[in-house]
Amino acid sequence: MNHIDIKQSIIRSQHCQRNWDLSKEIPEDDLNLLVTAGTQCPSKQNVAFYRLHFITNRNIIEEIHDNTKGFVVTLEPTPEYTTNTQTLANLLVVFEKYENLNNDKDSTRNDQTRAITTNSVDSYQATKTLERDRNLAVGVAAGYLNLTASILGYSTGCCSCFNQDKVKEYLSLENDVLLLMGIGFKNQSLNRRISHVDNSYIFPTKTKQPIEVKFIK
């Protein structure tokens, strides 16, 4: 890939895909590469801050989608909401909160995990710091996964608006769900913002705000 190809992949990965071509399946080699992207990216002290669930079962994906009704369509005269159809992709990746704190050398690898594991007086502040580090780790992992998918030619869409209890219960998870990400083949016949379940609805778009960059030499 040259610089132009990489730049286009980065910009494409910024856009949320709302409809999908479900007649196709993601090849196993691509799935394995996506797993590598989501698990081998950097995290503080290489702590495992999350679990990943790669879901291709349509029944499970649709059930989770049914619990993402949180996108505001209108507030007047009464609030109306629609589901986040980026979750209906060929692949749905679920980020589950995770902590490997078993009071062994591997799990007590930094000050925070050590304080929590040993229940020291600093455990409250350590928990707050651990949550900060977890958010950073999930953000980095989502970015790696998103960009890798885009380089492979897939479209993506993240979702943090869902019924936590329902999704957690349906997947029989021990911990909270942190993020949902749809990855798959876009529907070539539709604008990417048209709802997968209601073609009469087009999700709004917002221009990327400029981010200031300063070079210091």
Secondary structure as GFF3:
##gff-version 3
##sequence-region A 1 217
A	DSSP	alpha_helix	3	13	.	.	.	ID=ss1
A	DSSP	alpha_helix	28	39	.	.	.	ID=ss2
A	DSSP	three_ten_helix	44	46	.	.	.	ID=ss3
A	DSSP	beta_strand	50	55	.	.	.	ID=ss4
A	DSSP	alpha_helix	58	65	.	.	.	ID=ss5
A	DSSP	beta_strand	69	74	.	.	.	ID=ss6
A	DSSP	beta_strand	80	83	.	.	.	ID=ss7
A	DSSP	three_ten_helix	85	88	.	.	.	ID=ss8
A	DSSP	beta_strand	91	97	.	.	.	ID=ss9
A	DSSP	alpha_helix	111	117	.	.	.	ID=ss10
A	DSSP	alpha_helix	123	151	.	.	.	ID=ss11
A	DSSP	beta_strand	155	159	.	.	.	ID=ss12
A	DSSP	alpha_helix	164	170	.	.	.	ID=ss13
A	DSSP	beta_strand	177	184	.	.	.	ID=ss14
###
